[in-house]
Amino acid sequence: MKTQPLNQKDAQPNVEVRIRAMRTLWIGMLLTIGLYYGLTLYAGRRQDIDPNPTLSLILIGVGVMTTLISFVIKSRLLPQAVEERQPQQVQQAYVVSWALTEVASLLGLVDFFATGHAHYYLLFIIGACGLLLHFPRREHVLNAALKPSMM
C-alpha cells in the first residue's frame, strides 16, 4: 500500500471537515441531554414510586466517576493519536469521552423513572458540564494531521 505524505494544502480541508463533523456530533450529544430533561418534564413524576435516596446517591456517584474517567481516557488517547499522526483517532478519543460523559445523563433518566428522586436533574447537569468541557478543539486535530515540520 502506497501512502502519500501529507502536505499542508491537503491536510487543511481534511482537518476542517473532521472538526466540523466532531462539533456536529458534540452539539447533538448536548442537545440529547436537553431532550432527556424534556422527556422527564413531559412524563411527569409517578406518585406510586417511593424515593430511594441511597440509590440516587449511588447513581450520582457513578455519574461523577464516569465523567471523571472520560477525562482520563481522553488525556491518554489524544497524545497517542498525535504521536501516530492519526486524526481519526482524535475523533475516536472525543467520541469515547462523550459516550462516558453521557452515562451520567442516562443515569439521570434511570434515577427519575426508578426512584422519582427530586434531584435527578443533577445528573443531567453533570453530563452537560462534562460535555461542555469536552468541546472538540481544532488544535488536537491539527497536531495529529500535520507533520512536525509544518507545525
Contacts in CASP RR format, 6 or more apart in sequence:
PFRMAT RR
TARGET T0000
AUTHOR 0000-0000-0000
METHOD contacts of the structure
MODEL  1
MKTQPLNQKDAQPNVEVRIRAMRTLWIGMLLTIGLYYGLTLYAGRRQDID
PNPTLSLILIGVGVMTTLISFVIKSRLLPQAVEERQPQQVQQAYVVSWAL
TEVASLLGLVDFFATGHAHYYLLFIIGACGLLLHFPRREHVLNAALKPSM
M
5 147 0 8 1.000
6 85 0 8 1.000
6 145 0 8 1.000
6 146 0 8 1.000
6 147 0 8 1.000
7 150 0 8 1.000
8 146 0 8 1.000
8 150 0 8 1.000
11 145 0 8 1.000
11 146 0 8 1.000
11 150 0 8 1.000
14 87 0 8 1.000
14 145 0 8 1.000
15 87 0 8 1.000
15 138 0 8 1.000
15 141 0 8 1.000
15 142 0 8 1.000
15 145 0 8 1.000
18 87 0 8 1.000
18 88 0 8 1.000
18 90 0 8 1.000
18 91 0 8 1.000
18 141 0 8 1.000
18 145 0 8 1.000
19 136 0 8 1.000
19 138 0 8 1.000
19 141 0 8 1.000
21 91 0 8 1.000
22 91 0 8 1.000
22 94 0 8 1.000
22 136 0 8 1.000
22 141 0 8 1.000
23 136 0 8 1.000
25 94 0 8 1.000
25 95 0 8 1.000
25 98 0 8 1.000
26 94 0 8 1.000
26 98 0 8 1.000
26 131 0 8 1.000
26 134 0 8 1.000
26 135 0 8 1.000
26 136 0 8 1.000
29 98 0 8 1.000
29 101 0 8 1.000
29 102 0 8 1.000
29 131 0 8 1.000
30 128 0 8 1.000
30 131 0 8 1.000
30 132 0 8 1.000
32 102 0 8 1.000
32 105 0 8 1.000
33 102 0 8 1.000
33 105 0 8 1.000
33 124 0 8 1.000
33 127 0 8 1.000
33 128 0 8 1.000
33 131 0 8 1.000
34 124 0 8 1.000
34 128 0 8 1.000
36 105 0 8 1.000
36 106 0 8 1.000
36 108 0 8 1.000
36 109 0 8 1.000
36 124 0 8 1.000
37 121 0 8 1.000
37 124 0 8 1.000
39 109 0 8 1.000
40 109 0 8 1.000
40 112 0 8 1.000
40 120 0 8 1.000
40 121 0 8 1.000
43 112 0 8 1.000
43 113 0 8 1.000
45 112 0 8 1.000
45 116 0 8 1.000
46 116 0 8 1.000
49 114 0 8 1.000
49 115 0 8 1.000
49 116 0 8 1.000
50 115 0 8 1.000
51 115 0 8 1.000
51 116 0 8 1.000
51 117 0 8 1.000
51 118 0 8 1.000
52 114 0 8 1.000
52 115 0 8 1.000
52 117 0 8 1.000
53 117 0 8 1.000
55 111 0 8 1.000
55 114 0 8 1.000
55 115 0 8 1.000
55 117 0 8 1.000
56 111 0 8 1.000
56 115 0 8 1.000
56 117 0 8 1.000
56 119 0 8 1.000
56 120 0 8 1.000
59 107 0 8 1.000
59 108 0 8 1.000
59 110 0 8 1.000
59 111 0 8 1.000
59 123 0 8 1.000
60 107 0 8 1.000
60 111 0 8 1.000
60 122 0 8 1.000
60 123 0 8 1.000
60 126 0 8 1.000
62 103 0 8 1.000
62 107 0 8 1.000
63 103 0 8 1.000
63 104 0 8 1.000
63 107 0 8 1.000
63 123 0 8 1.000
63 126 0 8 1.000
63 127 0 8 1.000
64 104 0 8 1.000
64 126 0 8 1.000
66 100 0 8 1.000
66 101 0 8 1.000
66 103 0 8 1.000
66 104 0 8 1.000
67 100 0 8 1.000
67 101 0 8 1.000
67 103 0 8 1.000
67 104 0 8 1.000
67 126 0 8 1.000
67 127 0 8 1.000
67 129 0 8 1.000
67 130 0 8 1.000
69 100 0 8 1.000
70 96 0 8 1.000
70 97 0 8 1.000
70 98 0 8 1.000
70 99 0 8 1.000
70 100 0 8 1.000
70 101 0 8 1.000
70 130 0 8 1.000
70 134 0 8 1.000
71 97 0 8 1.000
71 133 0 8 1.000
71 134 0 8 1.000
73 93 0 8 1.000
73 96 0 8 1.000
73 97 0 8 1.000
73 100 0 8 1.000
74 93 0 8 1.000
74 94 0 8 1.000
74 96 0 8 1.000
74 97 0 8 1.000
74 134 0 8 1.000
77 89 0 8 1.000
77 92 0 8 1.000
77 93 0 8 1.000
77 96 0 8 1.000
78 90 0 8 1.000
78 93 0 8 1.000
78 140 0 8 1.000
80 89 0 8 1.000
81 87 0 8 1.000
81 89 0 8 1.000
81 90 0 8 1.000
81 92 0 8 1.000
81 93 0 8 1.000
81 140 0 8 1.000
81 144 0 8 1.000
82 90 0 8 1.000
82 140 0 8 1.000
82 143 0 8 1.000
82 144 0 8 1.000
84 144 0 8 1.000
85 144 0 8 1.000
85 145 0 8 1.000
85 147 0 8 1.000
86 144 0 8 1.000
87 141 0 8 1.000
87 144 0 8 1.000
87 145 0 8 1.000
89 144 0 8 1.000
90 140 0 8 1.000
90 141 0 8 1.000
90 144 0 8 1.000
91 141 0 8 1.000
94 134 0 8 1.000
94 136 0 8 1.000
97 134 0 8 1.000
98 131 0 8 1.000
98 134 0 8 1.000
101 127 0 8 1.000
101 130 0 8 1.000
101 131 0 8 1.000
101 134 0 8 1.000
102 127 0 8 1.000
102 131 0 8 1.000
104 123 0 8 1.000
104 124 0 8 1.000
104 126 0 8 1.000
104 127 0 8 1.000
104 130 0 8 1.000
105 123 0 8 1.000
105 124 0 8 1.000
105 126 0 8 1.000
105 127 0 8 1.000
105 128 0 8 1.000
107 123 0 8 1.000
108 120 0 8 1.000
108 121 0 8 1.000
108 123 0 8 1.000
108 124 0 8 1.000
111 117 0 8 1.000
111 120 0 8 1.000
111 123 0 8 1.000
112 120 0 8 1.000
142 151 0 8 1.000
143 151 0 8 1.000
END
